[in-house]
Amino acid sequence: MSITRLIEKRVEKVWGRRDLPAIFGGPYEGKEPLGEIWLELPGALDAELLVKYLFTSERLSIQVHPDDEAARRVGLARGKEEAWIVLRVEPGAMIGLGLRKRVAREELRIAALDGSIEELIDWRPAKVGDIIYSPAGTVHALGAGLTLIEVQQNANATYRLYDYGRPRELHLDEAIAVSRPEPYEVPMKPYVRSPGRQILAEGRAFVLERWSVVSAGRLLASKAAPVWLIPVSGSGDVGGQRLTPGAVWHVDEPASLALASGAELIVAYPGPDVRDPLIVQPAAP
């Protein structure tokens, strides 16, 4: 695959939006509002990670995802852990993450059936720049008025607990079985690994980093250790290809990398452990 700019797949959703950012062409004129833009490898090749842009005008369903073990029991390749990078919020935008208190699984079922789960979930104000890692088993929901990047394990493994009366299928038995009906705990606090390199998430299904200073470097990517490059702002260059917000690159061979002043790049790769996917080259004398 080498250095590959991923392909857009646009997914309409009842809770989506029509006022897309300019980087995606501005107002969307499809039949239904646009909820997600998936950035995928060409040829429908399987990859461990999937990157999406999400645009919400209504609350998404209250849902949960299985971990790897639970997913494999039902024939899926992997579970689904995910992280969000919040890019834009409207006044009052919220994210539901975990429950306000620990409950028994049967209590969670009753709350999903009678609608009281809306008050049980812990709704938190969202702000631009938030980085949230949601482990498998976390009961969660995205609120209205959000534009964000989602990085996730590449699995179609979503179990809906509650959907505000929309006529869509629920998966109560599956959701209750894999849920952790308890308050959310932050898996880790971000920290600075080196100047211009911040570790946002580690120790679980994938690692997220934020890079802001790479004047000249070389990515140590390979087919066994690929990286996903997600420009958030500014510009850069990977292997002669220009990096710009709104697109995503998959790199699985060594490649040069440079960021312009003021650029911000999210770097993702599978596995629990932080590695050193970059050699910074000394500046020319």
Phi and psi in degrees as GROMACS dihedral restraints (atoms count N, CA, C in turn):
[ dihedral_restraints ]
;  ai    aj    ak    al  type     phi  dphi    fc
    3     4     5     6     1    62.9    20    10
    4     5     6     7     1  -127.5    20    10
    6     7     8     9     1  -106.5    20    10
    7     8     9    10     1   111.7    20    10
    9    10    11    12     1  -126.0    20    10
   10    11    12    13     1   122.9    20    10
   12    13    14    15     1   -77.9    20    10
   13    14    15    16     1   123.9    20    10
   15    16    17    18     1   -72.6    20    10
   16    17    18    19     1   156.6    20    10
   18    19    20    21     1   -92.4    20    10
   19    20    21    22     1   137.6    20    10
   21    22    23    24     1   -76.3    20    10
   22    23    24    25     1   137.9    20    10
   24    25    26    27     1  -128.6    20    10
   25    26    27    28     1   116.4    20    10
   27    28    29    30     1   -93.3    20    10
   28    29    30    31     1   130.7    20    10
   30    31    32    33     1  -123.6    20    10
   31    32    33    34     1   115.6    20    10
   33    34    35    36     1   -77.9    20    10
   34    35    36    37     1   143.3    20    10
   36    37    38    39     1  -142.4    20    10
   37    38    39    40     1   148.0    20    10
   39    40    41    42     1   -62.7    20    10
   40    41    42    43     1   -27.2    20    10
   42    43    44    45     1   -94.9    20    10
   43    44    45    46     1     9.1    20    10
   45    46    47    48     1   -79.4    20    10
   46    47    48    49     1  -164.8    20    10
   48    49    50    51     1  -135.0    20    10
   49    50    51    52     1   162.9    20    10
   51    52    53    54     1  -110.4    20    10
   52    53    54    55     1   -18.9    20    10
   54    55    56    57     1   -88.8    20    10
   55    56    57    58     1    72.9    20    10
   57    58    59    60     1   -73.7    20    10
   58    59    60    61     1   152.9    20    10
   60    61    62    63     1   -59.9    20    10
   61    62    63    64     1   156.5    20    10
   63    64    65    66     1   -59.9    20    10
   64    65    66    67     1   -30.7    20    10
   66    67    68    69     1   -64.1    20    10
   67    68    69    70     1   -16.6    20    10
   69    70    71    72     1  -109.4    20    10
   70    71    72    73     1    16.3    20    10
   72    73    74    75     1    97.5    20    10
   73    74    75    76     1     5.1    20    10
   75    76    77    78     1    76.4    20    10
   76    77    78    79     1  -150.6    20    10
   78    79    80    81     1   -52.0    20    10
   79    80    81    82     1   134.6    20    10
   81    82    83    84     1   -94.8    20    10
   82    83    84    85     1   132.9    20    10
   84    85    86    87     1  -116.4    20    10
   85    86    87    88     1    23.0    20    10
   87    88    89    90     1   -71.7    20    10
   88    89    90    91     1   177.5    20    10
   90    91    92    93     1   -62.8    20    10
   91    92    93    94     1   -44.7    20    10
   93    94    95    96     1  -116.1    20    10
   94    95    96    97     1   163.0    20    10
   96    97    98    99     1   -60.5    20    10
   97    98    99   100     1   155.6    20    10
   99   100   101   102     1   -91.1    20    10
  100   101   102   103     1   123.9    20    10
  102   103   104   105     1  -102.3    20    10
  103   104   105   106     1   -34.8    20    10
  105   106   107   108     1  -142.1    20    10
  106   107   108   109     1   146.4    20    10
  108   109   110   111     1  -120.0    20    10
  109   110   111   112     1   116.0    20    10
  111   112   113   114     1   -90.8    20    10
  112   113   114   115     1   139.9    20    10
  114   115   116   117     1  -112.1    20    10
  115   116   117   118     1   107.4    20    10
  117   118   119   120     1  -120.8    20    10
  118   119   120   121     1   156.0    20    10
  120   121   122   123     1   -66.6    20    10
  121   122   123   124     1   143.2    20    10
  123   124   125   126     1   -65.4    20    10
  124   125   126   127     1   153.3    20    10
  126   127   128   129     1    77.4    20    10
  127   128   129   130     1    15.8    20    10
  129   130   131   132     1    54.4    20    10
  130   131   132   133     1    32.5    20    10
  132   133   134   135     1   -69.5    20    10
  133   134   135   136     1   141.9    20    10
  135   136   137   138     1   -72.2    20    10
  136   137   138   139     1   137.9    20    10
  138   139   140   141     1  -137.0    20    10
  139   140   141   142     1   153.3    20    10
  141   142   143   144     1   -71.1    20    10
  142   143   144   145     1   -28.4    20    10
  144   145   146   147     1  -119.8    20    10
  145   146   147   148     1   155.2    20    10
  147   148   149   150     1  -134.8    20    10
  148   149   150   151     1   137.0    20    10
  150   151   152   153     1  -113.3    20    10
  151   152   153   154     1   136.5    20    10
  153   154   155   156     1  -134.0    20    10
  154   155   156   157     1   154.0    20    10
  156   157   158   159     1  -103.8    20    10
  157   158   159   160     1   135.9    20    10
  159   160   161   162     1  -120.5    20    10
  160   161   162   163     1   142.6    20    10
  162   163   164   165     1  -133.7    20    10
  163   164   165   166     1   116.8    20    10
  165   166   167   168     1  -117.9    20    10
  166   167   168   169     1   136.8    20    10
  168   169   170   171     1  -117.1    20    10
  169   170   171   172     1   -10.2    20    10
  171   172   173   174     1  -139.2    20    10
  172   173   174   175     1   167.6    20    10
  174   175   176   177     1   -65.8    20    10
  175   176   177   178     1   137.4    20    10
  177   178   179   180     1   -78.6    20    10
  178   179   180   181     1   164.6    20    10
  180   181   182   183     1   -58.1    20    10
  181   182   183   184     1   152.0    20    10
  183   184   185   186     1   -80.2    20    10
  184   185   186   187     1   123.1    20    10
  186   187   188   189     1  -146.9    20    10
  187   188   189   190     1   176.8    20    10
  189   190   191   192     1  -154.5    20    10
  190   191   192   193     1   154.7    20    10
  192   193   194   195     1  -121.8    20    10
  193   194   195   196     1   148.2    20    10
  195   196   197   198     1   -79.5    20    10
  196   197   198   199     1   158.4    20    10
  198   199   200   201     1   -83.3    20    10
  199   200   201   202     1  -179.9    20    10
  201   202   203   204     1   -57.6    20    10
  202   203   204   205     1   -45.2    20    10
  204   205   206   207     1   -62.5    20    10
  205   206   207   208     1   -47.4    20    10
  207   208   209   210     1   -65.9    20    10
  208   209   210   211     1   -37.2    20    10
  210   211   212   213     1   -65.6    20    10
  211   212   213   214     1   -42.0    20    10
  213   214   215   216     1   -67.5    20    10
  214   215   216   217     1   -26.5    20    10
  216   217   218   219     1   -65.5    20    10
  217   218   219   220     1   -23.4    20    10
  219   220   221   222     1  -109.3    20    10
  220   221   222   223     1    18.5    20    10
  222   223   224   225     1    89.5    20    10
  223   224   225   226     1    10.5    20    10
  225   226   227   228     1   -90.9    20    10
  226   227   228   229     1   153.3    20    10
  228   229   230   231     1   -69.9    20    10
  229   230   231   232     1   -30.8    20    10
  231   232   233   234     1  -161.4    20    10
  232   233   234   235     1   165.1    20    10
  234   235   236   237     1   -82.4    20    10
  235   236   237   238     1  -161.8    20    10
  237   238   239   240     1  -141.0    20    10
  238   239   240   241     1   104.7    20    10
  240   241   242   243     1  -106.3    20    10
  241   242   243   244     1   153.1    20    10
  243   244   245   246     1  -147.9    20    10
  244   245   246   247     1   160.3    20    10
  246   247   248   249     1  -137.4    20    10
  247   248   249   250     1   149.3    20    10
  249   250   251   252     1  -121.9    20    10
  250   251   252   253     1   139.0    20    10
  252   253   254   255     1  -116.1    20    10
  253   254   255   256     1   111.5    20    10
  255   256   257   258     1   -81.3    20    10
  256   257   258   259     1   123.0    20    10
  258   259   260   261     1  -101.9    20    10
  259   260   261   262     1   -36.6    20    10
  261   262   263   264     1  -150.1    20    10
  262   263   264   265     1   142.4    20    10
  264   265   266   267     1  -135.7    20    10
  265   266   267   268     1   146.1    20    10
  267   268   269   270     1   -94.9    20    10
  268   269   270   271     1   159.4    20    10
  270   271   272   273     1   -53.0    20    10
  271   272   273   274     1   132.6    20    10
  273   274   275   276     1    83.5    20    10
  274   275   276   277     1     4.1    20    10
  276   277   278   279     1   -63.8    20    10
  277   278   279   280     1   136.8    20    10
  279   280   281   282     1  -132.8    20    10
  280   281   282   283     1   156.8    20    10
  282   283   284   285     1  -127.3    20    10
  283   284   285   286     1   129.1    20    10
  285   286   287   288     1   -91.0    20    10
  286   287   288   289     1   123.9    20    10
  288   289   290   291     1  -140.7    20    10
  289   290   291   292     1   107.6    20    10
  291   292   293   294     1    73.4    20    10
  292   293   294   295     1  -175.9    20    10
  294   295   296   297     1  -107.0    20    10
  295   296   297   298     1   158.5    20    10
  297   298   299   300     1   -71.9    20    10
  298   299   300   301     1   -20.6    20    10
  300   301   302   303     1  -154.7    20    10
  301   302   303   304     1   159.5    20    10
  303   304   305   306     1   -73.5    20    10
  304   305   306   307     1   136.0    20    10
  306   307   308   309     1  -133.1    20    10
  307   308   309   310     1   162.4    20    10
  309   310   311   312     1   -73.0    20    10
  310   311   312   313     1   155.8    20    10
  312   313   314   315     1   -59.9    20    10
  313   314   315   316     1   -37.2    20    10
  315   316   317   318     1   -66.0    20    10
  316   317   318   319     1   -34.8    20    10
  318   319   320   321     1   -64.4    20    10
  319   320   321   322     1   -38.6    20    10
  321   322   323   324     1   -63.4    20    10
  322   323   324   325     1   -40.4    20    10
  324   325   326   327     1   -61.9    20    10
  325   326   327   328     1   -46.9    20    10
  327   328   329   330     1   -61.4    20    10
  328   329   330   331     1   -42.7    20    10
  330   331   332   333     1   -63.5    20    10
  331   332   333   334     1   -36.7    20    10
  333   334   335   336     1   -67.7    20    10
  334   335   336   337     1   -36.3    20    10
  336   337   338   339     1   -74.9    20    10
  337   338   339   340     1   -37.0    20    10
  339   340   341   342     1   -98.4    20    10
  340   341   342   343     1    -0.8    20    10
  342   343   344   345     1    88.7    20    10
  343   344   345   346     1    -6.5    20    10
  345   346   347   348     1   -70.9    20    10
  346   347   348   349     1    -7.1    20    10
  348   349   350   351     1   -62.3    20    10
  349   350   351   352     1   -24.0    20    10
  351   352   353   354     1   -60.6    20    10
  352   353   354   355     1   -36.2    20    10
  354   355   356   357     1   -86.4    20    10
  355   356   357   358     1   -21.5    20    10
  357   358   359   360     1   -76.6    20    10
  358   359   360   361     1   -33.9    20    10
  360   361   362   363     1   -71.4    20    10
  361   362   363   364     1   148.4    20    10
  363   364   365   366     1   -89.5    20    10
  364   365   366   367     1    97.1    20    10
  366   367   368   369     1   -84.5    20    10
  367   368   369   370     1   127.6    20    10
  369   370   371   372     1  -124.0    20    10
  370   371   372   373     1   141.3    20    10
  372   373   374   375     1   -61.4    20    10
  373   374   375   376     1   138.3    20    10
  375   376   377   378     1   -99.4    20    10
  376   377   378   379     1   146.1    20    10
  378   379   380   381     1  -139.1    20    10
  379   380   381   382     1   154.3    20    10
  381   382   383   384     1   -59.0    20    10
  382   383   384   385     1   133.6    20    10
  384   385   386   387     1    96.6    20    10
  385   386   387   388     1    -9.9    20    10
  387   388   389   390     1   -58.9    20    10
  388   389   390   391     1   137.3    20    10
  390   391   392   393     1  -121.1    20    10
  391   392   393   394     1   117.6    20    10
  393   394   395   396     1  -126.2    20    10
  394   395   396   397     1   124.8    20    10
  396   397   398   399     1  -102.3    20    10
  397   398   399   400     1   124.4    20    10
  399   400   401   402     1  -111.2    20    10
  400   401   402   403     1   102.3    20    10
  402   403   404   405     1   -65.9    20    10
  403   404   405   406     1   155.6    20    10
  405   406   407   408     1   -53.8    20    10
  406   407   408   409     1   142.3    20    10
  408   409   410   411     1    93.2    20    10
  409   410   411   412     1   -11.3    20    10
  411   412   413   414     1   -77.4    20    10
  412   413   414   415     1   124.0    20    10
  414   415   416   417     1   -74.4    20    10
  415   416   417   418     1   126.7    20    10
  417   418   419   420     1  -154.7    20    10
  418   419   420   421     1   166.6    20    10
  420   421   422   423     1  -161.6    20    10
  421   422   423   424     1   140.6    20    10
  423   424   425   426     1   -89.2    20    10
  424   425   426   427     1   139.5    20    10
  426   427   428   429     1   -89.0    20    10
  427   428   429   430     1  -175.1    20    10
  429   430   431   432     1   -78.5    20    10
  430   431   432   433     1   160.4    20    10
  432   433   434   435     1    77.7    20    10
  433   434   435   436     1    30.0    20    10
  435   436   437   438     1  -118.5    20    10
  436   437   438   439     1   141.8    20    10
  438   439   440   441     1  -125.0    20    10
  439   440   441   442     1   123.8    20    10
  441   442   443   444     1  -151.6    20    10
  442   443   444   445     1   162.1    20    10
  444   445   446   447     1   -97.3    20    10
  445   446   447   448     1   134.4    20    10
  447   448   449   450     1  -115.8    20    10
  448   449   450   451     1   127.6    20    10
  450   451   452   453     1  -111.7    20    10
  451   452   453   454     1   128.9    20    10
  453   454   455   456     1  -145.0    20    10
  454   455   456   457     1   160.8    20    10
  456   457   458   459     1   -61.9    20    10
  457   458   459   460     1   141.7    20    10
  459   460   461   462     1   -82.3    20    10
  460   461   462   463     1    85.9    20    10
  462   463   464   465     1  -150.0    20    10
  463   464   465   466     1   139.2    20    10
  465   466   467   468     1   -92.2    20    10
  466   467   468   469     1    79.1    20    10
  468   469   470   471     1  -138.5    20    10
  469   470   471   472     1    73.5    20    10
  471   472   473   474     1  -119.8    20    10
  472   473   474   475     1   126.0    20    10
  474   475   476   477     1  -113.1    20    10
  475   476   477   478     1   117.7    20    10
  477   478   479   480     1   -84.2    20    10
  478   479   480   481     1   131.4    20    10
  480   481   482   483     1   -93.9    20    10
  481   482   483   484     1   -35.3    20    10
  483   484   485   486     1  -158.9    20    10
  484   485   486   487     1   141.7    20    10
  486   487   488   489     1  -139.5    20    10
  487   488   489   490     1    30.4    20    10
  489   490   491   492     1    56.4    20    10
  490   491   492   493     1    30.8    20    10
  492   493   494   495     1    83.9    20    10
  493   494   495   496     1     0.7    20    10
  495   496   497   498     1   -64.8    20    10
  496   497   498   499     1   149.3    20    10
  498   499   500   501     1   -82.4    20    10
  499   500   501   502     1    59.8    20    10
  501   502   503   504     1  -122.7    20    10
  502   503   504   505     1   155.4    20    10
  504   505   506   507     1   -65.4    20    10
  505   506   507   508     1   137.8    20    10
  507   508   509   510     1  -102.6    20    10
  508   509   510   511     1   163.0    20    10
  510   511   512   513     1  -134.2    20    10
  511   512   513   514     1    59.9    20    10
  513   514   515   516     1   -60.7    20    10
  514   515   516   517     1   -47.5    20    10
  516   517   518   519     1   -61.2    20    10
  517   518   519   520     1   -47.5    20    10
  519   520   521   522     1   -65.3    20    10
  520   521   522   523     1   -42.5    20    10
  522   523   524   525     1   -65.3    20    10
  523   524   525   526     1   -45.0    20    10
  525   526   527   528     1   -61.6    20    10
  526   527   528   529     1   -38.8    20    10
  528   529   530   531     1   -64.5    20    10
  529   530   531   532     1   -34.1    20    10
  531   532   533   534     1  -103.2    20    10
  532   533   534   535     1    -5.1    20    10
  534   535   536   537     1   -73.9    20    10
  535   536   537   538     1   149.9    20    10
  537   538   539   540     1  -107.5    20    10
  538   539   540   541     1    96.5    20    10
  540   541   542   543     1   -80.3    20    10
  541   542   543   544     1    75.7    20    10
  543   544   545   546     1  -156.2    20    10
  544   545   546   547     1   169.0    20    10
  546   547   548   549     1   -63.3    20    10
  547   548   549   550     1   150.3    20    10
  549   550   551   552     1   -75.0    20    10
  550   551   552   553     1   138.5    20    10
  552   553   554   555     1  -120.1    20    10
  553   554   555   556     1   131.9    20    10
  555   556   557   558     1   -61.7    20    10
  556   557   558   559     1   122.1    20    10
  558   559   560   561     1   -60.4    20    10
  559   560   561   562     1   -35.9    20    10
  561   562   563   564     1  -164.7    20    10
  562   563   564   565     1   159.6    20    10
  564   565   566   567     1   -97.6    20    10
  565   566   567   568     1   135.2    20    10
  567   568   569   570     1   -57.3    20    10
  568   569   570   571     1   150.7    20    10
  570   571   572   573     1  -148.7    20    10
  571   572   573   574     1   159.1    20    10
  573   574   575   576     1   -87.2    20    10
  574   575   576   577     1   121.9    20    10
  576   577   578   579     1   -86.6    20    10
  577   578   579   580     1   -37.6    20    10
  579   580   581   582     1  -162.9    20    10
  580   581   582   583     1   166.1    20    10
  582   583   584   585     1   -52.7    20    10
  583   584   585   586     1   125.0    20    10
  585   586   587   588     1    80.0    20    10
  586   587   588   589     1     5.2    20    10
  588   589   590   591     1  -132.1    20    10
  589   590   591   592     1   112.3    20    10
  591   592   593   594     1  -116.4    20    10
  592   593   594   595     1   131.6    20    10
  594   595   596   597     1   -88.0    20    10
  595   596   597   598     1   117.9    20    10
  597   598   599   600     1   -93.1    20    10
  598   599   600   601     1   -33.5    20    10
  600   601   602   603     1  -155.0    20    10
  601   602   603   604     1   137.9    20    10
  603   604   605   606     1  -156.3    20    10
  604   605   606   607     1   169.7    20    10
  606   607   608   609     1    87.8    20    10
  607   608   609   610     1     4.3    20    10
  609   610   611   612     1  -132.4    20    10
  610   611   612   613     1  -132.9    20    10
  612   613   614   615     1   -76.1    20    10
  613   614   615   616     1   -27.4    20    10
  615   616   617   618     1  -154.0    20    10
  616   617   618   619     1   163.7    20    10
  618   619   620   621     1  -108.2    20    10
  619   620   621   622     1   138.8    20    10
  621   622   623   624     1  -119.0    20    10
  622   623   624   625     1   133.1    20    10
  624   625   626   627     1  -129.0    20    10
  625   626   627   628     1   155.3    20    10
  627   628   629   630     1  -116.5    20    10
  628   629   630   631     1   124.0    20    10
  630   631   632   633     1  -113.6    20    10
  631   632   633   634     1   140.2    20    10
  633   634   635   636     1  -135.5    20    10
  634   635   636   637     1   -10.9    20    10
  636   637   638   639     1  -134.2    20    10
  637   638   639   640     1    97.8    20    10
  639   640   641   642     1  -139.0    20    10
  640   641   642   643     1    92.3    20    10
  642   643   644   645     1   -76.5    20    10
  643   644   645   646     1   -32.6    20    10
  645   646   647   648     1  -164.5    20    10
  646   647   648   649     1   118.3    20    10
  648   649   650   651     1  -151.7    20    10
  649   650   651   652     1   177.7    20    10
  651   652   653   654     1  -134.4    20    10
  652   653   654   655     1   123.0    20    10
  654   655   656   657     1   -72.8    20    10
  655   656   657   658     1   132.2    20    10
  657   658   659   660     1   -97.1    20    10
  658   659   660   661     1    58.9    20    10
  660   661   662   663     1   -90.8    20    10
  661   662   663   664     1   156.5    20    10
  663   664   665   666     1  -155.4    20    10
  664   665   666   667     1   172.0    20    10
  666   667   668   669     1   -62.5    20    10
  667   668   669   670     1   -31.6    20    10
  669   670   671   672     1   -81.0    20    10
  670   671   672   673     1   -16.9    20    10
  672   673   674   675     1  -142.2    20    10
  673   674   675   676     1    69.6    20    10
  675   676   677   678     1   -76.5    20    10
  676   677   678   679     1   163.7    20    10
  678   679   680   681     1  -131.9    20    10
  679   680   681   682     1   150.2    20    10
  681   682   683   684     1  -108.6    20    10
  682   683   684   685     1   129.2    20    10
  684   685   686   687     1  -109.7    20    10
  685   686   687   688     1   123.3    20    10
  687   688   689   690     1  -125.7    20    10
  688   689   690   691     1    94.2    20    10
  690   691   692   693     1   -67.6    20    10
  691   692   693   694     1   131.1    20    10
  693   694   695   696     1  -102.2    20    10
  694   695   696   697     1   -38.7    20    10
  696   697   698   699     1  -152.9    20    10
  697   698   699   700     1   160.5    20    10
  699   700   701   702     1    72.2    20    10
  700   701   702   703     1  -157.9    20    10
  702   703   704   705     1  -144.8    20    10
  703   704   705   706     1   171.4    20    10
  705   706   707   708     1  -169.2    20    10
  706   707   708   709     1  -165.8    20    10
  708   709   710   711     1  -147.9    20    10
  709   710   711   712     1   132.1    20    10
  711   712   713   714     1  -127.9    20    10
  712   713   714   715     1   117.6    20    10
  714   715   716   717     1    54.3    20    10
  715   716   717   718     1    33.2    20    10
  717   718   719   720     1    88.7    20    10
  718   719   720   721     1    -3.7    20    10
  720   721   722   723     1  -101.3    20    10
  721   722   723   724     1   135.6    20    10
  723   724   725   726     1   -78.0    20    10
  724   725   726   727     1   129.0    20    10
  726   727   728   729     1   -89.0    20    10
  727   728   729   730     1   128.9    20    10
  729   730   731   732     1  -140.3    20    10
  730   731   732   733     1   147.3    20    10
  732   733   734   735     1   -58.3    20    10
  733   734   735   736     1   148.0    20    10
  735   736   737   738     1    96.3    20    10
  736   737   738   739     1   -11.8    20    10
  738   739   740   741     1  -121.4    20    10
  739   740   741   742     1   165.7    20    10
  741   742   743   744     1  -137.3    20    10
  742   743   744   745     1   141.6    20    10
  744   745   746   747     1  -117.7    20    10
  745   746   747   748     1   140.6    20    10
  747   748   749   750     1  -110.8    20    10
  748   749   750   751     1   125.0    20    10
  750   751   752   753     1  -123.5    20    10
  751   752   753   754     1   124.3    20    10
  753   754   755   756     1  -132.8    20    10
  754   755   756   757     1    32.7    20    10
  756   757   758   759     1  -150.9    20    10
  757   758   759   760     1   159.5    20    10
  759   760   761   762     1   -57.5    20    10
  760   761   762   763     1   139.7    20    10
  762   763   764   765     1  -155.0    20    10
  763   764   765   766     1   149.2    20    10
  765   766   767   768     1   -71.9    20    10
  766   767   768   769     1   151.8    20    10
  768   769   770   771     1  -146.3    20    10
  769   770   771   772     1   135.7    20    10
  771   772   773   774     1  -147.8    20    10
  772   773   774   775     1   144.0    20    10
  774   775   776   777     1  -116.8    20    10
  775   776   777   778     1   141.5    20    10
  777   778   779   780     1   -73.4    20    10
  778   779   780   781     1   159.0    20    10
  780   781   782   783     1   -57.1    20    10
  781   782   783   784     1   131.7    20    10
  783   784   785   786     1    86.3    20    10
  784   785   786   787     1    -1.4    20    10
  786   787   788   789     1   -75.8    20    10
  787   788   789   790     1   152.2    20    10
  789   790   791   792     1  -129.4    20    10
  790   791   792   793     1   128.7    20    10
  792   793   794   795     1  -128.3    20    10
  793   794   795   796     1   127.3    20    10
  795   796   797   798     1   -92.4    20    10
  796   797   798   799     1   130.9    20    10
  798   799   800   801     1  -118.2    20    10
  799   800   801   802     1   129.3    20    10
  801   802   803   804     1  -128.5    20    10
  802   803   804   805     1   146.3    20    10
  804   805   806   807     1  -157.1    20    10
  805   806   807   808     1   149.9    20    10
  807   808   809   810     1   -67.5    20    10
  808   809   810   811     1   156.0    20    10
  810   811   812   813     1   108.8    20    10
  811   812   813   814     1   157.7    20    10
  813   814   815   816     1   -80.0    20    10
  814   815   816   817     1   -20.0    20    10
  816   817   818   819     1  -103.7    20    10
  817   818   819   820     1   136.8    20    10
  819   820   821   822     1   -67.5    20    10
  820   821   822   823     1   133.1    20    10
  822   823   824   825     1  -122.4    20    10
  823   824   825   826     1  -178.4    20    10
  825   826   827   828     1  -111.7    20    10
  826   827   828   829     1    83.4    20    10
  828   829   830   831     1   -83.2    20    10
  829   830   831   832     1    13.3    20    10
  831   832   833   834     1  -141.3    20    10
  832   833   834   835     1   133.3    20    10
  834   835   836   837     1  -105.4    20    10
  835   836   837   838     1   121.9    20    10
  837   838   839   840     1   -88.7    20    10
  838   839   840   841     1   124.9    20    10
  840   841   842   843     1   -87.4    20    10
  841   842   843   844     1   140.3    20    10
  843   844   845   846     1   -64.8    20    10
  844   845   846   847     1   147.1    20    10
  846   847   848   849     1   -66.2    20    10
  847   848   849   850     1   148.6    20    10
  849   850   851   852     1   -66.1    20    10
  850   851   852   853     1   143.1    20    10
